[in-house]
Amino acid sequence: MNVKRLVIATILGTLCGLFCMCGAMTKFPEEFGTFMLIGIVYNRALIGIVIGTSDNIDLHPALRGAIIGIVVSMAMAIFSCDSDSSGALMLLAFGLVYGVLIDVVTSRLEDKI
């Protein structure tokens, strides 16, 4: 396991989580409660951790990030599906986008830093 990759991906995941939380708070203030917002940050940071430890999976970073983003976001999307299915789909879609973003940027940065 490459520790540098893990640190970069975790930081990027946490930053994506904070960005996603701010977007959810401003766009849908009544739909997401405090624990859901904390869960969003945690979920995106978890995507970063999983991507950081997946350097031995031999896939293109965009594909690997998309798969990891969807799989990790699935748990949060299932629980949010009780109230609104469009919110669950949005969480999955952004999990895919953030997974791709985190993996591609991490793969490029780990060689340069």
LINNORUR-V177341 format. One record per residue. N is the residue number from 1. NEAR is the number of other ideal C-beta (glycine too) atoms within 12 Angstrom. Layout:
# LINNORUR-V177341
n: <N	N>
near: <NEAR	NEAR>
This chain:
# LINNORUR-V177341
n: <1	2	3	4	5	6	7	8	9	10	11	12	13	14	15	16	17	18	19	20	21	22	23	24	25	26	27	28	29	30	31	32	33	34	35	36	37	38	39	40	41	42	43	44	45	46	47	48	49	50	51	52	53	54	55	56	57	58	59	60	61	62	63	64	65	66	67	68	69	70	71	72	73	74	75	76	77	78	79	80	81	82	83	84	85	86	87	88	89	90	91	92	93	94	95	96	97	98	99	100	101	102	103	104	105	106	107	108	109	110	111	112	113>
near: <14	20	14	19	31	24	22	30	44	27	25	35	41	27	24	40	36	24	23	39	32	19	24	31	21	14	16	23	15	13	21	28	19	13	14	29	27	20	27	41	30	26	41	44	31	32	49	39	29	34	46	37	25	31	26	11	18	9	20	14	30	23	20	31	39	29	25	38	41	28	24	39	40	24	20	37	31	20	20	31	18	12	18	18	14	16	28	24	20	27	42	29	20	34	40	31	26	45	43	30	33	48	41	26	29	42	31	18	22	24	14	10	15>
